[in-house]
Amino acid sequence: ANEHYWNQSRVSIPMISFSFIKDPMTVLSLFEKGEIDFIGDPLTTLPLDALSSDIHSHRLHYQDVARTYWIYINTQQFPYNSVKLRKALSYALDRTMLTTHVFQGCLPHKSPVPKNLSLISDEELYADADPAYALILFEEGLAELGLTRDTLPPVVLSHSTITGQKTLAEAIQQQWSKTFGIDVRIEGSEWSVLASYFNNGGFQMGGCLRSALYNDPLYHLEIFKDKDFPYNASLWESEKYTQLINLASVTCDPKERLGILRKAE
């Protein structure tokens, strides 16, 4: 406690102690024993079993968080320079299933902007879980690249060892394998290692949780302003999109600015 704080007489806690424990189940066990007073976001990741257990439901508190899980695809790496292949992978995902059975408490969404910051409705976006159309796009993409399922390079989805992300990657792996009839591999690594892959382009596809540091859709949208922008691991860029982001950044009228961001999204 800071003895020089102006209202020091009302400070009742002399100190706060943080424990650095990697295993979420260990953290949960210590919490249940009363050795830790608080667990959960933003300090720790809760085990998925705890989220779905009735035993813990009365002790859990929820609120919307401006965060989204997306899969970076290295658009500069063959064959994922193909727009059709990238779209095929997206259409094949069943986000409702993933959020119901894997990431409990989350919501399915189809924009890079978190649901509580998004400026467009689900109805305006592409269809979720459309394996039939995904397969059409996949076949067209392979044909344009002169590939077949047999000559398609191994599909590799990277994920971090953060709690729950391997389970999510496995669920995505099953959906893609079932839809396209191909072998999909998953590779796990520490977040610091995966982040280095994102920085140097040494990956094919990788899952990433992205939280907004300020309450505005621009935080997520500006990441894709151009391929040299920090955190744009996809290396994707579009001249039209860059113009929209630059315009939104200098537009003073709030309504006009949101209209520009909506177009960008």
C-alpha positions in Angstrom: 0.0 0.0 0.0 1.2 3.5 -0.9 1.5 5.5 2.3 1.5 8.7 0.3 -1.9 7.9 -1.4 -4.3 10.8 -0.6 -7.0 8.4 0.7 -4.6 6.0 2.4 -6.8 5.6 5.5 -9.4 3.8 3.4 -6.9 1.3 1.9 -7.6 -2.0 3.8 -5.3 -4.3 1.8 -1.6 -4.0 2.5 -0.5 -5.9 -0.6 -1.6 -8.0 -3.6 0.3 -11.2 -4.3 0.4 -12.7 -7.8 1.2 -16.3 -8.4 2.7 -17.4 -11.7 1.3 -21.0 -12.3 1.2 -22.4 -15.8 -1.3 -25.3 -15.3 -4.9 -24.0 -15.1 -6.0 -27.1 -13.2 -3.4 -26.4 -10.5 -4.7 -22.9 -10.3 -8.3 -24.1 -10.0 -7.3 -26.6 -7.3 -5.5 -23.8 -5.3 -8.6 -21.6 -5.7 -10.9 -24.3 -4.3 -8.6 -24.8 -1.3 -8.8 -21.1 -0.6 -5.1 -20.4 -1.3 -6.0 -18.1 -4.2 -8.7 -15.5 -4.0 -9.3 -14.8 -7.7 -8.9 -16.7 -10.9 -10.0 -16.1 -14.5 -9.7 -13.4 -17.1 -7.6 -11.3 -17.5 -5.1 -13.0 -15.2 -5.6 -16.7 -15.8 -7.3 -19.1 -18.2 -10.0 -21.2 -16.7 -10.1 -24.9 -17.5 -12.8 -25.6 -20.0 -14.2 -28.3 -17.6 -14.7 -25.6 -15.0 -16.7 -23.5 -17.4 -19.2 -26.3 -18.2 -19.5 -27.6 -14.6 -22.6 -26.9 -12.5 -20.4 -27.0 -9.5 -18.7 -23.8 -10.5 -21.6 -22.0 -12.2 -22.7 -20.0 -9.1 -19.1 -18.7 -8.7 -18.6 -17.6 -12.3 -19.2 -14.0 -13.4 -19.5 -13.1 -17.0 -19.2 -10.0 -19.1 -18.7 -9.3 -22.8 -15.0 -8.9 -23.8 -13.8 -7.3 -27.1 -11.9 -10.3 -28.2 -11.9 -12.6 -31.2 -10.2 -15.8 -32.2 -9.1 -15.8 -35.8 -6.8 -17.9 -38.0 -4.0 -16.1 -39.7 -3.3 -17.5 -43.1 0.0 -16.7 -44.7 -1.3 -15.3 -48.0 2.2 -15.1 -49.4 2.8 -18.8 -49.1 1.7 -21.3 -51.9 -1.1 -22.5 -52.2 -2.8 -20.1 -49.8 -2.2 -17.2 -52.1 -5.4 -18.5 -53.6 -8.4 -16.5 -52.5 -10.7 -19.5 -53.2 -8.8 -21.9 -51.0 -8.9 -19.4 -48.1 -12.6 -18.8 -48.6 -13.2 -22.6 -48.7 -11.5 -23.0 -45.3 -13.7 -20.3 -43.9 -17.0 -21.6 -45.3 -16.2 -25.1 -44.0 -16.0 -24.0 -40.4 -19.0 -24.6 -38.1 -18.6 -21.7 -35.6 -21.8 -22.5 -33.8 -20.5 -26.0 -33.0 -17.1 -24.7 -32.0 -18.5 -22.2 -29.5 -21.1 -24.5 -28.1 -18.9 -27.6 -27.5 -15.3 -26.2 -27.4 -15.2 -22.5 -26.3 -18.1 -22.3 -23.9 -19.3 -18.8 -23.2 -18.1 -17.5 -26.5 -20.3 -16.5 -29.5 -20.0 -17.5 -33.2 -18.9 -14.6 -35.4 -17.7 -14.2 -38.9 -15.9 -10.9 -38.8 -12.3 -10.1 -37.6 -13.9 -7.4 -35.4 -15.3 -8.7 -32.0 -19.1 -9.1 -31.9 -19.6 -6.3 -29.4 -17.6 -3.9 -31.6 -18.7 -5.1 -35.0 -20.6 -2.7 -37.3 -22.3 -5.3 -39.4 -24.9 -7.9 -38.7 -24.5 -11.7 -39.2 -27.1 -11.5 -41.9 -24.9 -9.2 -44.0 -22.0 -11.6 -43.7 -21.3 -14.9 -45.5 -23.0 -18.1 -44.5 -21.5 -20.1 -41.7 -21.0 -23.9 -41.9 -21.6 -24.3 -45.6 -19.5 -27.3 -46.5 -21.2 -27.8 -49.9 -20.1 -24.4 -51.1 -16.8 -24.8 -49.4 -16.1 -27.9 -51.4 -16.9 -26.1 -54.7 -14.5 -23.3 -53.8 -11.9 -25.8 -52.8 -12.1 -27.8 -56.1 -12.0 -24.5 -58.1 -9.0 -23.3 -56.1 -7.1 -26.5 -56.7 -7.9 -26.5 -60.4 -6.7 -22.9 -60.8 -3.4 -23.8 -59.1 -3.0 -27.0 -61.1 -3.3 -29.1 -58.0 -5.2 -32.1 -56.9 -5.9 -33.5 -53.4 -2.9 -35.8 -53.9 -0.5 -33.0 -54.9 -1.8 -30.4 -52.3 1.0 -29.7 -49.8 0.3 -30.9 -46.3 -2.2 -28.6 -44.5 -0.7 -27.4 -41.2 -2.6 -25.5 -38.5 -0.4 -24.1 -35.8 -1.7 -23.3 -32.3 -0.3 -22.1 -29.0 -0.3 -24.2 -25.8 -2.6 -21.7 -24.1 -5.4 -23.7 -22.4 -8.2 -24.8 -24.8 -6.4 -23.8 -28.1 -5.2 -27.4 -28.8 -8.8 -28.6 -28.3 -10.1 -25.9 -30.6 -7.4 -26.7 -33.2 -8.4 -30.4 -33.1 -12.1 -29.5 -33.7 -11.1 -27.4 -36.7 -8.9 -30.1 -38.0 -11.8 -32.6 -37.9 -14.1 -30.2 -39.7 -11.6 -29.5 -42.5 -10.6 -33.2 -42.9 -14.3 -34.2 -43.1 -15.3 -31.5 -45.6 -12.4 -31.8 -48.0 -11.2 -35.3 -47.5 -7.6 -34.2 -46.8 -5.0 -34.8 -44.1 -4.8 -31.8 -41.8 -2.0 -31.6 -39.3 -1.9 -29.5 -36.1 1.3 -28.2 -34.4 1.4 -26.8 -30.9 4.1 -24.5 -29.5 4.6 -22.0 -26.7 3.0 -18.6 -27.5 6.4 -16.9 -27.8 7.4 -19.4 -30.4 4.2 -19.1 -32.4 4.4 -15.3 -32.2 7.9 -15.5 -33.7 6.5 -17.5 -36.6 3.9 -14.8 -37.1 6.6 -12.1 -37.2 8.8 -13.9 -39.7 6.3 -15.5 -41.9 7.5 -19.0 -41.0 4.0 -20.6 -40.8 1.1 -21.7 -43.0 -1.9 -21.1 -40.7 -2.0 -20.2 -37.1 -4.7 -19.5 -34.5 -4.6 -16.3 -32.4 -6.8 -14.7 -29.7 -6.8 -10.9 -30.3 -8.2 -8.6 -27.6 -8.9 -4.9 -28.2 -6.8 -2.5 -26.2 -9.2 0.3 -26.9 -13.0 0.1 -27.4 -13.1 0.8 -31.2 -13.4 -1.4 -34.3 -10.3 0.4 -35.7 -8.1 -1.5 -33.3 -8.7 -4.8 -35.2 -9.3 -3.3 -38.6 -6.1 -1.3 -38.8 -4.0 -4.5 -38.3 -4.7 -5.3 -42.0 -4.1 -1.8 -43.3 -1.1 -3.1 -45.3 1.2 -6.1 -45.2 3.9 -4.1 -43.3 1.6 -3.1 -40.5 2.6 -4.7 -37.1 0.7 -7.9 -36.2 -0.5 -8.4 -39.8 0.9 -11.9 -39.9 -1.3 -12.7 -42.9 0.7 -10.3 -45.1 -2.6 -9.5 -46.8 -3.2 -6.0 -48.2 -5.6 -4.2 -50.5 -5.2 -0.7 -51.9 -8.9 0.1 -51.5 -8.9 -1.2 -47.9 -5.8 0.8 -47.0 -7.5 4.0 -48.3 -10.6 3.3 -46.1 -8.5 2.8 -42.9 -6.4 5.9 -43.6 -9.5 7.9 -44.2 -11.2 6.7 -41.0 -8.1 7.6 -39.1 -8.4 11.3 -40.1 -12.2 11.7 -40.2 -13.5 13.9 -37.4 -17.3 13.4 -37.8 -18.1 10.3 -35.7 -21.0 9.1 -37.9 -19.1 9.5 -41.1 -16.1 7.7 -39.5 -18.2 4.7 -38.4 -19.6 4.5 -41.9 -16.1 4.3 -43.3 -15.1 1.6 -40.8 -18.3 -0.3 -41.7 -17.2 -0.4 -45.3 -13.8 -1.6 -44.3 -15.2 -4.4 -42.2 
